[in-house]
Amino acid sequence: MQVTCLATGTTTRLGATVVGVPTLVNVWASWCQPCTTELPVLAEYAAGPGAIRVLLVQTASPQIDGLNLLARLRVRLPTVFDGPSSTGPAHKALQVTTLPSSYVITADGQIRPVRTPPTFHTVDEVRQAVAAALS
């Protein structure tokens, strides 16, 4: 599935981005208040010891709004743009039903949805969710 790198505008295959390395994928939109709460927590987690790779997927909102939000929040994580509606390829492939939504992609490509908590408020919650998904 093709997505666009939010920073450079280049097109990339999402599967190639996550292959072989456990990755926490977070799907978010610029208008989503819980997403705004969660993004800095994910950045803090990613910067900490023992974190797996974190990839953000912006969906259902204009690309420029996502860039502006990340800049305002000072979140600097790899981010791809899935399109301005909820019909983008990543949105469909992951079967996103709510925002934010997080998934742990295992090194062998298994997709494991993170259901608890529905929104991350602390780094410990992220660590626990990742550990549970990888066990």
N, C-alpha and C positions, 0 to 999 in steps of 0.2 A: 504494500500500500504506500502510495506517494504522499508525503507531507512536505511542508515548506519550513526550512530553518527560519525561526523568527528573527534572528540577528542578521543573517546575510541575505535571506530571500532565495537561497538555493533550494532546489528540490532534492529530497533524499527518500530512501526507502526506510520506513520505520522499523521493519524487521531487522534490517542490517544494522541499525543503530543499537539494538538491544541483544543481538545474538551473542551467545557464549558467556555473558556476564550477567549475574543477577542485577536486576534493575527495578527500582521503584518508579512506576509511571503514574503521574498525577494529572488528571484531566480537569481543566478549570476554564472559567470564563471571566472576563474583566468585570462584568456586572454582578457577579456572584459574591455576596458579602462573606459567606463562610470560606470561600476560596481566598479572599483577601486576608482572612485570619490565618489560614493554613499555609500560604506560600512562604512567609518568613520562617515559620517553624520547619518547613521542609529544607529551606536553605541552611538553617542552623544545624539540622540533622546531617545534611550532606557534608558540612564542614567538619564534623566531629569524627572521632576515632571509630573505626569499625563500620562506618556507613557503607551501604552499597550505593551504586550509582543511582542518581535521581534524574529523571527526564520529565520535564513538564510538557503537557500537550494543551495548548490553548484552543478552545472550540467555541462555537456559538456566539462569537463577538468579533468586532473588527480588529484586524491585526494591529493597527496603530494604538488602539485602546489597551491591548495587551502589553505592548512595548512601554507605553506610558505608565501603566500600573506597576510593572516590574521595576522600572526606573524609580518610581515614587517609593516603592517598598524596599528598594536596594537589594532586590533578589537577582542574583546572577547565577543562574543554573541553565544547563542546556534546555532549550525550549523549541518545540516545533509548533507550527500553526496548522490546524486541521480544517480550517475554513470558517467562514462567518456564520454558518448555520449548524444545526445539530445533525447534519447528514454527511459529515466528513468521513473519510475512510477509517480513521482511527476510532472515531465515535462509534461507527457501525461494527468494526471488528471487535472492539472491547465490550460491545453491547452496553454502552453507558446509559443509565436510566436517571441518574441524579448527578448534580454537581455540588461540591467536588466529588470525584471518584478516584480511588487509588487502586493500583494493581501491582503485584509483585510478579515480574517475569523471571522465571528461574533460568539458570544457565542453559538448560536443555529446552527452553522455549515454552514451558508450561505457564499459563496465565492464571494467577491466583488473585481473585478480587479481595480487597481489604474491606470488610464490612463493619468492623469495630475498631476504633470509633468511626462514625461517619465523617467527622471532621477532626483533624489533628489540632490539638491545642498545646501540646508539649512534645519535646524531643523524645521523652521516655515513651509516650504513646506511639510514636513512629517506630522506635526501636522494638517495642513489644509486638507491634503489628508485623513488622518485617520478620522478626524471629519466628513468629507463629506461622507465617506464610511459607517460610523456608524449611520448617521442621517437618 
